[in-house]
């Protein structure tokens, strides 16, 4: 196991820089997830750590040593890719043992490591099979096992579940979480799926356009997003945003300043008359068993979603009103998108003079948060 430090890490292709000065510390034994939309640089960043991409500037330090010029095989990392990349003509056992054989590891040691990894992943009954006889989830576990047997200091996962169906994604995600608890290894996991990020990570790194937007625990990012981008990206369904023209009774922070109000769907509650903060025309109801998603269109034409315990009695086309606890409201600067107040300070801020004395947001952010 080892810690990882990235210092002013940059990647350019010709004159185009795509990773812009990343600074990040990952502790020994920590499970960190890189998350962000396609093209944000998360896989490139992971490949730079692995040594599969050259570093244009800055440094990658593993266990206190700069590994910029060290070959991937000598860095003490193992990587699990989106594609399983198994040798079709070899058995599961031989696929898992291949790298150790190339490194001339003693036969007895190879056998011990392969069987221990197979036991940890519950694939001990599959060791004699060929990849074509395995399901997608089983193939991915073999690929993970191949990484485990190398006994790396750091595990790297590049969207390993994207080729699996929904049920297998959940199952394999749980197996990866159990594996982390058992091995207590440093793991870095790349995904565009914020649900995977929320359920797996000790900390999440949200990336956009090659920069860190915010770093924090899943709950910190959910409750205290640094800006509107993080607020939209973390949470499913995503946070609703309202300007003053879309609110029936806008709070002073919105009506008296250039602020945008954000409210998560589960924090909207039905309300009538003067209690209604926002009104919308009912468009669609999704009944999902344990909860209902109500899709509406506000007076200014903005779409928003409410997450309720039961289906509303209103028919499509009718108007519904909603309120929200002030402690569940989020405010963001209309132009920059930055958070301008934290929920616990909204009540005192609303009693003030419209926003000029807003309390600073309390959240951990990356050193290069815009």
N, C-alpha and C positions, 0 to 999 in steps of 0.2 A: 504494500500500500504506500501511497505517497500523496503529498499535496501538489498543487499546480498553481503557478503564477503566470499571468499574461501581463506584459508590460508594454504599453503603447504599440500594440500589435497591429500591423498594417499589411494589406495585400493589394497589389496593383497588377493589372494586366496592361502593359504599355503605359500610357498616360492616364489610364482610368483606374482610380482607386476605389475598391469595393468594400474593403474593411478599413475603418477609419479610427485607428488609435484605441484599441480595446485594452482596458485595464481591468483585471479580474483576479481575485484570489479564491481558490477552491480548496477547502480543508481536506486533510487526510480522512478517508472514510465517508466523505459527503456524497450525496446523490444530487447532482445538479442537472437541471434540464434547460437546454437552449430552445426557446420557442419563438416563433414569429412567422409572418407570411412568407410565401414562396419568394425567393430572391433576396431575402433579408441578410444573407451571409452566414447563416447558422451552420450549414454543412461545410462551407469553405473554412470556417473557423475550426470546426472539428478536424478537418483534414490537415490543417496547419499544425494542430496539436499532435496528430498522428505522424506527421512528417511526410504526408502524401502531397502536400502543397508547400512550396517554398515560402519562406517569410520575407516579405519585401522590406520591412523595418520592424523594430521592436524585438521582443524576446519571448520564448516559451521556456519556462523553468519547471522541471519535474524533480521533486525531492531535492530542491536546492541547486540543481545543475542546469545550466543553459544547454538545451538540446537542439538549438537551431541547426547545427551542422552535423547532428548525429542521425544515422540511418534509422528508418522506421523500426527495423527489427531489433535495434539496440536501445530503444527508448523506454522499454518496459511497459508498453501499452499493447492492448489487444482490441481489435475493432470488429464489430458486428454490423454488417451492411444491410441495406434495404433488400437486396437480392441475397438469397441464401449462399450462392457461390459454392455449392458442394460439388465434389467430383462424382459424376453419375456412375462411373464404373467401379467405384470403391464402396465398401460397406460403411455403415455408420461408424464402426470402430476405427476403420482405416482413415476415414475423413477426419475424425477427431485426433487421431495420432499422427497425422501427416506432418504437421509442423515440428513436432517433437522428433520424429524420425530424421527430418532434414537437419535438425540441430544435433543429431547423433546422441540423443538422450538414451541412456541405458534402457534395454527392453523392459526390465522389471519396473523401472520408474514410469515408463510410458503406460504400462498396464495399470499401475496403481492410479495414476492421474486420470486416465480415461474412465475407469470404473467408478472412481469417486465422483467425477463430474456427471456421469450418466445417472448415478444414484441421486445426486442433488437435483437433477432435472427430470427424474422419473422416466428415463428412456433406457433403462438397463435391459429391458426386454427387446429393444430394437437394434442392438449392436451388430447383429448379423445381417440386417436388411440393407438394401440399396435405396438411395434417395427416391427413386421412382415409386417405391412401395410405401412411402410415407405421406401423411397429410401435410398441409402447409404449416400448421402449428408444430408438428413434429420436426419438420425440416428446420424451422427457425430455432427450435431447442437444440438441434444438433449443431447449428452454426454458433449458438451461444456456448455450447459445450466445447467446441473447438477453441473458443477464446479462453474459456476457463482453464483448460489443461495447460496453457502456457504460463499460468500463475503470474499474470501481469500486475504491475503496480497500479495501473489505471485501466478501467474498461471504458471503451467508447462505443456508443450505439448510434448509428445513423438511420433514423426512421425505421427501426427493425420490424414494426408491426403493420406497415402501410399496405403490404400485400395480403393481409389476412382479412377474413370476414369479421363482422362485428362481434360475434360470440367468441371467436378465437382471439381477437384483440384483447377482450376483457380477460380471458383465461391466461394468455401469455403475459399480459401486463402484471397480473397477480404473481405469476411465477418469477418475473424479474424482480418485483418488490421483495418476495421471499428470499430470492437469491442474494440480494443486497444485504438483507438482515443476517443471513447465514455467513456470508463471506466477509462482511464489514469492509468491503473494498471501496475505493474511490470510483465513482461512476459518473460519466457525462453522457447525457442522452439528448439527441436532437429529434424534435418533432414539430409539426405544424398544428398538432391537435392539442388544444389547451386543456381538454379533459385529461389526456395522458399526463400533461405537465402537472396539473393540479393534484392528481392522485399518486404520482410517483415521487415528486421532488421533495428534498429537504429545502432547496431554494430553486427559484426560477429566474432565468436571465431572459428578459424580453428584448428581442432585437428588431430593429427596423433600419433598412438601408445601410447595413454595415455598422451600426452604432447601437450601444446599449441604451435602451429606454428606461429600464428599471431592473433592479435586482432585489429579491426578497423572498420570504416564505410564501407559499400559496395564499394563505389567509391575509398576509400583509398586502399582497398585490390586489386581492379581491376587495378588501375593505378600504385600502388607502392607495388607489392607483395614482401614479405620479402625474399622469396626463390623460387626455381624452383617448389617445391611441391605446394605452394599456387598459383603460376602462372598457373600451370596445372589445379588445382582444381577449381579455380574461373574463370568463363568465359565459354560460350558455343557458338560455338565450342571452344575447349581449345587452349591455346597459342601454336604456333609452335616454335620448338627449332632447332637451326642450329649450327653445329661445323664448323671449318674453311674448312674442306674437302667437305662440302656440299654447300658452297657459291661460286658464280662466282667471286664476288669482295668483299671479306671479309673486314669489317672495321678493323682498326688497333687494337682495343681492343680485337678482336677475333684472328686475325692472329699473333699478337705479344704477346699474353698472354694466359693463360689457362682459357679463358672465353667462355661461350656458349651464343649465341645470341638468344633472344626470341622476337617474333613478333606476335601480335594477328592477326587472319585471316582478320579482317576488315581493318587492317592497311597495307596490301599488295596491291599494285597497279600495273597494267600491265606496263611493261617497256621492251625496246629492247636494244640490244647491250651493250655498256659500262654502260648504266644506270641501267642495271639489276643487282640486288644484288644476286638473286637466280633464278635458272632455274629448271623447272621440266617437266616431261612427263605427259600429261593429261590422267587421268585414268577415272574419273567420274564427271558428272555435276549433282547437285541436284537443280532443279528449285523450289523454295519455295515461289513464288509469289513476295513478296516485295524485295527479294534478291536471290542470287544464290551462292551455295557453290561449289567451284571447288576443286576437290581432285587431287593431283599430287604426283609424285615420283621424288625426286631429284637425282642428279648425283651419290650421294653416297648411294642411296637406301632408304633414309629417306622419310617417308610420310609427307606431309604438306597440309594445306587447305587455300584457299583464299576465302574471302567473298566479292562478287562483286555485283554491281547494275544490271548487265545484263549478259546474257550467252555469253561466248567467241565464236568467229567464228571458232576457231581451232577444228579439229576432234580428237577423242581419239587416243593417240599415238604420237601426235605432241608435240613439246616442247614450253613452254610458259615461259617468263621471268617476274620477278616482282621486284619492288623497294619499299622502305619504307622511310618515313620521319625519320631523325635521332632522332627527339624528341619522336618518337613512339617506339624506340628500347629499349629493356631491356637486361642487361648483368648479367650473373650469373657465379659464380666460378664453374669450370668444376667438381671439386672434391667434394666440400662441398654443392654445390647448392645454397649457399647464394648469395643474390644480392650484386653486387659490384659497381654499379653506378645507379643513378637515371636519368630518361630521360632528365630532364632539364639541366643536367650537361654533357650530352654525347658530345655535340659539343666542349666544352672546353677540355674534356678529350681526344677526338680524335686528337686535335691539340697538345697534349702533347707527351710523349715519350712511348706510348704503354701501359700505364696502371699503372705505379708505383705510380702515384699521383691521383688515382681515388677518386672522391668525395664520401663521405659516403651516403648510401641510406637514404631517409627520409620517415619513416613509423613507425606506432605504432606497437610494437611487444609484445608478452607475455613475462613475466619475465623469462620463462624457454625455450625461443626459442633456438633451437640447433644451 
